[in-house]
Amino acid sequence: MLIEKLKKIKFVITDIDGVLTDGSLHYDANGEAIKTFHVRDGLGIKMLMESGIQVAVLSGRDSPILRKRIADLGIKLFFLGKLEKESACFELMQQAHVSASETAYIGDDSVDLPAFAICGLSFAVNDAPIYVKQQVDHVLNLAGGKGAFREMSDMILAAQNKSAIYNSAKGFLKTVAKMTQ
């Protein structure tokens, strides 16, 4: 059943804090000072996009750091500072011209539960609370900020027979010139 859902995915929506980061917030007197992103997650995002799978970001927080990372990765669809994720997911799906069954969502906390409920395929990072893990289709082996997004993206690409982009030199070299991490 999971493989069948993975084959249908044309759009991935990801949370940031706790998924693309470890969830830590580093502040100085001026506000949020730094965030740490895993390079493999960034490459996973780029490989999905290069393989024709759209990626969007949906975060309850907004900051210049998040906006910089989104811009660096070339992500065009996003909502920041949006805690109500159900309507945001529907709007992102509409902008991407996909159905719920063609959409995967990856999150880590209670704020993501409404998104899990409406997307065709849902993932939680391994360090999500148990009550969050119980609401998803698949719990990843890796934690947020530690390559969990990449684990999910590899699963999607493999199910769609597009794994050469990450598991062979020839496949990767076809698209490397267009990628950033």
BAMARDO-868936 format. One record per atom (N, C-alpha, C): residue in three letters; x, y, z. Coordinates in steps of 0.05 Angstrom, whole numbers, padded with zeros to 5 digits, always signed. Layout:
N
ALAXYZ ...
This chain:
181
MET+00016-00024+00000 MET+00000+00000+00000 MET+00017+00025+00000 LEU+00039+00026+00016 LEU+00056+00049+00017 LEU+00069+00054-00011 ILE+00078+00033-00023 ILE+00091+00035-00050 ILE+00071+00047-00070 GLU+00046+00039-00069 GLU+00026+00049-00088 GLU+00022+00079-00083 LYS+00022+00088-00058 LYS+00019+00116-00052 LYS+00043+00132-00061 LEU+00067+00121-00057 LEU+00092+00134-00065 LEU+00093+00138-00095 LYS+00082+00119-00110 LYS+00083+00121-00140 LYS+00066+00145-00150 LYS+00046+00153-00135 LYS+00027+00174-00143 LYS+00037+00202-00137 ILE+00058+00205-00121 ILE+00066+00231-00110 ILE+00077+00249-00132 LYS+00065+00273-00134 LYS+00074+00294-00153 LYS+00082+00319-00138 PHE+00076+00319-00112 PHE+00079+00344-00096 PHE+00086+00336-00067 VAL+00107+00349-00056 VAL+00114+00345-00028 VAL+00113+00371-00013 ILE+00099+00371+00009 ILE+00099+00395+00027 ILE+00114+00387+00052 THR+00132+00404+00060 THR+00148+00399+00084 THR+00146+00422+00104 ASP+00146+00414+00129 ASP+00150+00432+00151 ASP+00180+00439+00152 ILE+00187+00459+00167 ILE+00216+00465+00169 ILE+00227+00458+00196 ASP+00218+00472+00217 ASP+00229+00468+00244 ASP+00221+00440+00254 GLY+00241+00424+00260 GLY+00236+00397+00268 GLY+00237+00376+00246 VAL+00237+00386+00221 VAL+00239+00368+00198 VAL+00265+00374+00182 LEU+00267+00398+00171 LEU+00291+00406+00157 LEU+00313+00416+00177 THR+00304+00422+00202 THR+00323+00428+00224 THR+00317+00409+00246 ASP+00334+00410+00267 ASP+00329+00392+00290 ASP+00309+00404+00309 GLY+00297+00427+00302 GLY+00277+00440+00319 GLY+00288+00460+00338 SER+00314+00462+00341 SER+00326+00481+00359 SER+00322+00510+00348 LEU+00318+00529+00367 LEU+00316+00557+00360 LEU+00339+00571+00374 HIS+00357+00583+00359 HIS+00381+00596+00370 HIS+00377+00626+00368 TYR+00375+00639+00391 TYR+00369+00668+00393 TYR+00393+00683+00403 ASP+00396+00708+00394 ASP+00413+00728+00407 ASP+00395+00752+00412 ALA+00406+00774+00420 ALA+00391+00798+00427 ALA+00374+00809+00404 ASN+00381+00802+00380 ASN+00366+00811+00356 ASN+00345+00792+00346 GLY+00343+00769+00360 GLY+00323+00749+00351 GLY+00338+00724+00341 GLU+00325+00709+00324 GLU+00336+00684+00314 GLU+00363+00689+00300 ALA+00383+00676+00309 ALA+00410+00681+00299 ALA+00419+00660+00278 ILE+00414+00635+00283 ILE+00423+00614+00264 ILE+00403+00591+00264 LYS+00403+00576+00242 LYS+00390+00550+00240 LYS+00409+00532+00226 THR+00407+00506+00232 THR+00424+00487+00220 THR+00407+00468+00202 PHE+00415+00467+00177 PHE+00401+00450+00158 PHE+00420+00428+00149 HIS+00410+00404+00143 HIS+00426+00382+00134 HIS+00429+00383+00104 VAL+00453+00381+00094 VAL+00458+00384+00066 VAL+00444+00362+00049 ARG+00441+00338+00061 ARG+00428+00317+00046 ARG+00398+00323+00041 ASP+00386+00336+00061 ASP+00358+00344+00057 ASP+00355+00363+00034 GLY+00374+00382+00032 GLY+00373+00402+00010 GLY+00377+00388-00017 LEU+00395+00369-00018 LEU+00399+00354-00043 LEU+00375+00337-00049 GLY+00362+00326-00029 GLY+00337+00311-00034 GLY+00315+00328-00046 ILE+00313+00353-00036 ILE+00293+00371-00047 ILE+00300+00377-00076 LYS+00325+00383-00082 LYS+00333+00389-00110 LYS+00328+00364-00128 MET+00334+00340-00118 MET+00330+00317-00135 MET+00301+00312-00141 LEU+00283+00317-00121 LEU+00255+00314-00127 LEU+00246+00334-00148 MET+00255+00359-00145 MET+00247+00379-00165 MET+00258+00373-00192 GLU+00283+00364-00194 GLU+00295+00358-00219 GLU+00281+00333-00232 SER+00268+00317-00216 SER+00253+00294-00226 SER+00224+00299-00231 GLY+00216+00325-00230 GLY+00189+00332-00237 GLY+00169+00331-00214 ILE+00179+00329-00189 ILE+00162+00329-00166 ILE+00165+00356-00152 GLN+00143+00371-00150 GLN+00144+00397-00138 GLN+00147+00395-00107 VAL+00160+00415-00096 VAL+00165+00416-00067 VAL+00156+00443-00057 ALA+00141+00443-00034 ALA+00132+00468-00021 ALA+00140+00467+00008 VAL+00142+00490+00020 VAL+00148+00493+00049 VAL+00124+00505+00062 LEU+00117+00494+00085 LEU+00095+00504+00102 LEU+00105+00505+00130 SER+00108+00529+00142 SER+00119+00531+00168 SER+00102+00550+00186 GLY+00100+00543+00210 GLY+00087+00560+00230 GLY+00104+00585+00237 ARG+00129+00584+00230 ARG+00147+00606+00236 ARG+00156+00620+00210 ASP+00165+00644+00213 ASP+00176+00660+00191 ASP+00201+00674+00200 SER+00221+00674+00184 SER+00246+00688+00191 SER+00262+00692+00166 PRO+00280+00712+00167 PRO+00298+00716+00144 PRO+00315+00691+00138 ILE+00322+00676+00158 ILE+00338+00651+00154 ILE+00322+00631+00138 LEU+00296+00627+00145 LEU+00279+00609+00130 LEU+00276+00618+00101 ARG+00272+00643+00097 ARG+00268+00654+00070 ARG+00293+00651+00054 LYS+00317+00654+00066 LYS+00342+00650+00052 LYS+00345+00622+00043 ARG+00339+00602+00061 ARG+00342+00574+00054 ARG+00323+00567+00031 ILE+00298+00576+00032 ILE+00278+00571+00011 ILE+00288+00582-00015 ALA+00298+00606-00015 ALA+00309+00619-00040 ALA+00333+00603-00050 ASP+00351+00596-00032 ASP+00375+00581-00041 ASP+00367+00555-00055 LEU+00346+00542-00046 LEU+00338+00516-00057 LEU+00320+00520-00082 GLY+00311+00544-00087 GLY+00295+00549-00111 GLY+00266+00540-00107 ILE+00257+00539-00082 ILE+00229+00531-00077 ILE+00211+00555-00082 LYS+00191+00551-00099 LYS+00173+00573-00107 LYS+00147+00574-00091 LEU+00138+00551-00081 LEU+00113+00551-00066 LEU+00118+00548-00037 PHE+00108+00567-00021 PHE+00112+00566+00008 PHE+00093+00584+00023 PHE+00088+00577+00047 PHE+00073+00593+00067 PHE+00090+00593+00092 LEU+00096+00617+00103 LEU+00111+00619+00127 LEU+00094+00634+00148 GLY+00097+00627+00173 GLY+00081+00640+00194 GLY+00052+00631+00194 LYS+00047+00607+00184 LYS+00020+00597+00181 LYS+00017+00572+00199 LEU+00004+00576+00222 LEU-00001+00553+00240 LEU-00024+00536+00232 GLU-00044+00547+00217 GLU-00067+00532+00209 GLU-00060+00519+00182 LYS-00051+00494+00183 LYS-00040+00481+00160 LYS-00059+00467+00142 GLU-00084+00462+00151 GLU-00103+00448+00133 GLU-00109+00465+00109 SER-00119+00490+00113 SER-00126+00507+00090 SER-00101+00514+00074 ALA-00078+00517+00087 ALA-00053+00523+00073 ALA-00046+00500+00054 CYS-00049+00476+00063 CYS-00043+00453+00045 CYS-00062+00453+00021 PHE-00087+00457+00026 PHE-00106+00458+00003 PHE-00098+00480-00016 GLU-00090+00503-00006 GLU-00083+00525-00024 GLU-00057+00518-00039 LEU-00038+00506-00026 LEU-00013+00498-00040 LEU-00019+00477-00061 MET-00036+00457-00055 MET-00044+00437-00075 MET-00056+00450-00099 GLN-00073+00470-00094 GLN-00086+00484-00117 GLN-00065+00499-00133 GLN-00046+00512-00120 GLN-00025+00526-00135 GLN-00008+00507-00151 ALA-00004+00483-00140 ALA+00013+00463-00154 ALA-00003+00447-00175 HIS-00029+00450-00175 HIS-00047+00436-00194 HIS-00045+00406-00190 VAL-00047+00398-00164 VAL-00047+00369-00157 VAL-00070+00363-00138 SER-00076+00338-00136 SER-00097+00329-00117 SER-00084+00321-00091 ALA-00101+00317-00071 ALA-00091+00308-00045 ALA-00077+00281-00047 SER-00088+00263-00064 SER-00075+00236-00067 SER-00048+00237-00080 GLU-00041+00260-00093 GLU-00015+00263-00106 GLU+00004+00279-00088 THR-00005+00284-00063 THR+00011+00301-00045 THR+00021+00286-00021 ALA+00046+00289-00014 ALA+00058+00278+00010 ALA+00064+00302+00029 TYR+00061+00297+00055 TYR+00068+00317+00075 TYR+00087+00304+00095 ILE+00107+00319+00104 ILE+00126+00310+00124 ILE+00126+00331+00147 GLY+00122+00321+00171 GLY+00121+00338+00194 GLY+00132+00324+00219 ASP+00129+00339+00242 ASP+00141+00328+00267 ASP+00125+00334+00292 ASP+00103+00350+00290 ASP+00090+00357+00315 ASP+00060+00361+00311 SER+00046+00368+00333 SER+00017+00370+00333 SER+00007+00389+00312 VAL+00022+00411+00307 VAL+00013+00431+00287 VAL+00010+00418+00259 ASP+00023+00395+00255 ASP+00022+00382+00229 ASP-00001+00362+00226 LEU-00015+00356+00247 LEU-00036+00336+00246 LEU-00058+00342+00226 PRO-00067+00367+00223 PRO-00087+00373+00202 PRO-00076+00368+00174 ALA-00051+00373+00170 ALA-00039+00368+00143 ALA-00037+00338+00138 PHE-00029+00323+00158 PHE-00029+00294+00155 PHE-00056+00283+00146 ALA-00077+00294+00158 ALA-00104+00284+00153 ALA-00114+00288+00125 ILE-00104+00309+00112 ILE-00115+00315+00085 ILE-00097+00308+00062 CYS-00072+00302+00067 CYS-00054+00295+00045 CYS-00054+00265+00040 GLY-00050+00257+00016 GLY-00052+00229+00009 GLY-00031+00211+00022 LEU-00009+00222+00030 LEU+00013+00206+00042 LEU+00026+00224+00063 SER+00030+00213+00087 SER+00041+00229+00109 SER+00065+00215+00121 PHE+00085+00231+00129 PHE+00110+00221+00141 PHE+00115+00237+00166 ALA+00126+00223+00186 ALA+00136+00236+00210 ALA+00165+00230+00213 VAL+00181+00249+00223 VAL+00209+00244+00229 VAL+00210+00226+00254 ASN+00232+00212+00257 ASN+00234+00192+00278 ASN+00233+00203+00306 ASP+00241+00228+00310 ASP+00240+00239+00337 ASP+00214+00254+00343 ALA+00194+00251+00326 ALA+00167+00262+00332 ALA+00155+00249+00356 PRO+00137+00262+00371 PRO+00123+00249+00393 PRO+00107+00225+00383 ILE+00103+00206+00401 ILE+00088+00182+00394 ILE+00060+00187+00383 TYR+00046+00207+00395 TYR+00019+00213+00386 TYR+00019+00225+00358 VAL+00041+00236+00349 VAL+00044+00246+00321 VAL+00050+00222+00303 LYS+00069+00205+00312 LYS+00076+00182+00296 LYS+00052+00164+00291 GLN+00033+00163+00309 GLN+00009+00146+00306 GLN-00010+00156+00285 GLN-00006+00180+00275 GLN-00025+00193+00256 GLN-00014+00193+00227 VAL+00009+00180+00222 VAL+00020+00182+00195 VAL+00021+00155+00182 ASP+00025+00155+00156 ASP+00028+00131+00140 ASP+00055+00117+00145 HIS+00076+00134+00150 HIS+00102+00122+00152 HIS+00119+00139+00171 VAL+00133+00126+00190 VAL+00152+00139+00207 VAL+00180+00134+00196 LEU+00194+00155+00192 LEU+00221+00153+00180 LEU+00241+00143+00201 ASN+00263+00132+00192 ASN+00284+00123+00211 ASN+00301+00145+00222 LEU+00303+00167+00207 LEU+00320+00189+00215 LEU+00305+00212+00228 ALA+00319+00227+00245 ALA+00307+00249+00260 ALA+00306+00274+00243 GLY+00290+00294+00252 GLY+00289+00320+00239 GLY+00317+00333+00240 GLY+00324+00345+00217 GLY+00350+00358+00215 GLY+00373+00339+00211 LYS+00367+00313+00210 LYS+00388+00293+00208 LYS+00386+00276+00182 GLY+00372+00287+00162 GLY+00369+00273+00137 GLY+00343+00259+00133 ALA+00323+00264+00150 ALA+00297+00251+00147 ALA+00283+00258+00121 PHE+00285+00284+00112 PHE+00272+00291+00087 PHE+00285+00275+00064 ARG+00311+00273+00064 ARG+00325+00258+00044 ARG+00316+00228+00043 GLU+00313+00217+00067 GLU+00303+00189+00069 GLU+00276+00187+00054 MET+00258+00206+00059 MET+00232+00206+00047 MET+00235+00210+00016 SER+00251+00229+00008 SER+00253+00235-00021 SER+00265+00211-00036 ASP+00284+00197-00024 ASP+00295+00173-00036 ASP+00273+00151-00039 MET+00255+00149-00020 MET+00233+00130-00021 MET+00215+00136-00045 ILE+00208+00162-00048 ILE+00190+00170-00069 ILE+00204+00165-00096 LEU+00229+00174-00099 LEU+00243+00170-00124 LEU+00246+00140-00131 ALA+00252+00124-00112 ALA+00255+00095-00117 ALA+00229+00083-00126 ALA+00207+00090-00113 ALA+00181+00079-00120 ALA+00173+00087-00149 GLN+00183+00110-00158 GLN+00176+00120-00184 GLN+00198+00113-00205 ASN+00215+00094-00199 ASN+00236+00086-00217 ASN+00254+00109-00225 LYS+00260+00127-00207 LYS+00277+00150-00212 LYS+00302+00150-00194 SER+00309+00127-00183 SER+00330+00126-00164 SER+00358+00130-00176 ALA+00361+00129-00201 ALA+00387+00134-00214 ALA+00398+00161-00207 ILE+00381+00180-00202 ILE+00390+00207-00195 ILE+00406+00208-00169 TYR+00401+00189-00151 TYR+00416+00189-00126 TYR+00434+00164-00122 ASN+00430+00143-00138 ASN+00446+00119-00133 ASN+00466+00112-00155 SER+00469+00129-00175 SER+00489+00123-00196 SER+00502+00149-00204 ALA+00528+00147-00210 ALA+00543+00171-00219 ALA+00531+00182-00244 LYS+00524+00165-00263 LYS+00513+00175-00289 LYS+00487+00189-00285 GLY+00470+00178-00268 GLY+00444+00190-00263 GLY+00447+00217-00249 PHE+00465+00218-00229 PHE+00469+00243-00215 PHE+00481+00264-00233 LEU+00500+00257-00249 LEU+00514+00276-00266 LEU+00496+00289-00287 LYS+00474+00275-00294 LYS+00455+00287-00313 LYS+00443+00313-00302 THR+00440+00315-00276 THR+00426+00338-00265 THR+00443+00355-00246 VAL+00467+00347-00240 VAL+00483+00361-00220 VAL+00488+00390-00228 ALA+00491+00397-00252 ALA+00497+00424-00261 ALA+00475+00444-00252 LYS+00450+00434-00249 LYS+00428+00451-00242 LYS+00423+00452-00212 MET+00437+00437-00197 MET+00431+00434-00168 MET+00447+00452-00150 THR+00435+00458-00127 THR+00449+00470-00104 THR+00440+00454-00080 GLN+00456+00455-00059 GLN+00449+00441-00034 GLN+00441+00461-00013 
